Amino acid sequence: MTSREHINEYFNGRPFMILCALALMVATAVALMMGVQPQVDETSGIFFTDKGTDVGSPALSATVNVLCLLVSGGIILALNKVFSYVRSVTHLMVSSFFLLQLANPAGLVSFNAGTMLCLVMAMAALPLFAAFQDRHSQRIIFLIFAMVVAGSMFHYGFLMLLPAFLLGFFNMGVFNLKGLLAMLFGIVTPFWIVLGLGLAAPADFAAPHIHGIWTVVGQTPVNPLLVLAVVISVLGIVLAVINLMTIMNYRMQTRVYNYFFVFVLVSMVIALCIDFSDVAVYLPLLGLMVGIQIAHAHTLGKAPFRYVLILLLMAVCLTLCIINLSFHF
């Protein structure tokens, strides 16, 4: 094995993932010490208002946030070991995810809706994949849609997962009349519980306040979050298109798993475009989906210099991290 292949394999391996996780923790600690303020989510949910969802002290909130990010990455890694949606042994999807989160320190210092959105999607992907071609998966359909709608009561961003899961279940070959009824009951049940228990009233309904990405394009100084969102979105879409050319030749089960991740990726890009005011909510899940595409591109590629993409990713993420921290220095 040549030295170039050794480098490529190193980026695929567990040591690099652990190094990225440690870097994520260090960036969080530095951001806390520098007094970086969390990005407040201004958009409320259907009934309740979510403003950062702090958990106790800032240190505790940041710890919970990082732990949830680590768990989200761990679930995606476990999914690959069980369902092999990336047809290679690799930890790179998680390493890339951690690097992309590191680029936005303000998203690390507080437990927030974006981290919860990421965690919910990762947790829901496990029963979704397990339901492949199981025509008796109504309980899973009900549970996932109920969980997503319940999340949307605190932040509208969760609604962006509904079309992704709907298309995912259709591709899994499990959607029939009973599945449709299970989906409808899953959507209705959270409203029934919240309104029935008096936790909220119809008068508490809050319409979403949407501010598109076009409202910040051309502003000076350039918003670092805009740069990060554009870089991640373009990278994810380009890699997804390239990867799909190979993935389309996989067996059907592996194809539909990867199609679902592409559905989520596209949903997050659309969400960023139409609701940029809540960019911090969509970036973690977008980063997770882009991490999967990076892992595909790295393992499918044959070029000996493909590790350069990872080096560039590291450089861009570290640069954006430093730039974001400098705004709070």
Secondary structure in CASP SS format (residue, H / E / C, confidence):
PFRMAT SS
TARGET T0000
AUTHOR 0000-0000-0000
METHOD secondary structure of the structure
MODEL  1
M C 1.00
T C 1.00
S H 1.00
R H 1.00
E H 1.00
H H 1.00
I H 1.00
N H 1.00
E H 1.00
Y H 1.00
F H 1.00
N H 1.00
G C 1.00
R H 1.00
P H 1.00
F H 1.00
M H 1.00
I H 1.00
L H 1.00
C H 1.00
A H 1.00
L H 1.00
A H 1.00
L H 1.00
M H 1.00
V H 1.00
A H 1.00
T H 1.00
A H 1.00
V H 1.00
A H 1.00
L H 1.00
M H 1.00
M C 1.00
G C 1.00
V C 1.00
Q C 1.00
P C 1.00
Q C 1.00
V C 1.00
D C 1.00
E C 1.00
T C 1.00
S C 1.00
G C 1.00
I C 1.00
F C 1.00
F C 1.00
T C 1.00
D C 1.00
K C 1.00
G C 1.00
T C 1.00
D C 1.00
V C 1.00
G C 1.00
S C 1.00
P H 1.00
A H 1.00
L H 1.00
S H 1.00
A H 1.00
T H 1.00
V H 1.00
N H 1.00
V H 1.00
L H 1.00
C H 1.00
L H 1.00
L H 1.00
V H 1.00
S H 1.00
G H 1.00
G H 1.00
I H 1.00
I H 1.00
L H 1.00
A H 1.00
L H 1.00
N H 1.00
K H 1.00
V H 1.00
F H 1.00
S C 1.00
Y C 1.00
V C 1.00
R C 1.00
S C 1.00
V C 1.00
T C 1.00
H C 1.00
L H 1.00
M H 1.00
V H 1.00
S H 1.00
S H 1.00
F H 1.00
F H 1.00
L H 1.00
L H 1.00
Q H 1.00
L H 1.00
A C 1.00
N C 1.00
P H 1.00
A H 1.00
G H 1.00
L C 1.00
V C 1.00
S C 1.00
F C 1.00
N C 1.00
A H 1.00
G H 1.00
T H 1.00
M H 1.00
L H 1.00
C H 1.00
L H 1.00
V H 1.00
M H 1.00
A H 1.00
M H 1.00
A H 1.00
A H 1.00
L H 1.00
P H 1.00
L H 1.00
F H 1.00
A H 1.00
A C 1.00
F C 1.00
Q C 1.00
D C 1.00
R C 1.00
H C 1.00
S C 1.00
Q H 1.00
R H 1.00
I H 1.00
I H 1.00
F H 1.00
L H 1.00
I H 1.00
F H 1.00
A H 1.00
M H 1.00
V H 1.00
V H 1.00
A H 1.00
G H 1.00
S H 1.00
M C 1.00
F C 1.00
H C 1.00
Y H 1.00
G H 1.00
F H 1.00
L H 1.00
M H 1.00
L H 1.00
L H 1.00
P H 1.00
A H 1.00
F H 1.00
L H 1.00
L H 1.00
G H 1.00
F H 1.00
F H 1.00
N H 1.00
M H 1.00
G C 1.00
V C 1.00
F C 1.00
N C 1.00
L H 1.00
K H 1.00
G H 1.00
L H 1.00
L H 1.00
A H 1.00
M H 1.00
L H 1.00
F H 1.00
G H 1.00
I H 1.00
V H 1.00
T H 1.00
P H 1.00
F H 1.00
W H 1.00
I H 1.00
V H 1.00
L H 1.00
G H 1.00
L C 1.00
G C 1.00
L C 1.00
A C 1.00
A C 1.00
P H 1.00
A H 1.00
D H 1.00
F C 1.00
A C 1.00
A C 1.00
P C 1.00
H C 1.00
I C 1.00
H C 1.00
G C 1.00
I H 1.00
W H 1.00
T H 1.00
V C 1.00
V C 1.00
G C 1.00
Q C 1.00
T C 1.00
P C 1.00
V C 1.00
N C 1.00
P H 1.00
L H 1.00
L H 1.00
V H 1.00
L H 1.00
A H 1.00
V H 1.00
V H 1.00
I H 1.00
S H 1.00
V H 1.00
L H 1.00
G H 1.00
I H 1.00
V H 1.00
L H 1.00
A H 1.00
V H 1.00
I H 1.00
N H 1.00
L H 1.00
M H 1.00
T H 1.00
I H 1.00
M C 1.00
N C 1.00
Y C 1.00
R C 1.00
M H 1.00
Q H 1.00
T H 1.00
R H 1.00
V H 1.00
Y H 1.00
N H 1.00
Y H 1.00
F H 1.00
F H 1.00
V H 1.00
F H 1.00
V H 1.00
L H 1.00
V H 1.00
S H 1.00
M H 1.00
V H 1.00
I H 1.00
A H 1.00
L H 1.00
C H 1.00
I H 1.00
D C 1.00
F H 1.00
S H 1.00
D H 1.00
V H 1.00
A H 1.00
V H 1.00
Y H 1.00
L H 1.00
P H 1.00
L H 1.00
L H 1.00
G H 1.00
L H 1.00
M H 1.00
V H 1.00
G H 1.00
I H 1.00
Q H 1.00
I H 1.00
A H 1.00
H H 1.00
A H 1.00
H H 1.00
T H 1.00
L H 1.00
G C 1.00
K C 1.00
A C 1.00
P C 1.00
F C 1.00
R C 1.00
Y H 1.00
V H 1.00
L H 1.00
I H 1.00
L H 1.00
L H 1.00
L H 1.00
M H 1.00
A H 1.00
V H 1.00
C H 1.00
L H 1.00
T H 1.00
L H 1.00
C H 1.00
I H 1.00
I H 1.00
N H 1.00
L H 1.00
S H 1.00
F C 1.00
H C 1.00
F C 1.00
END
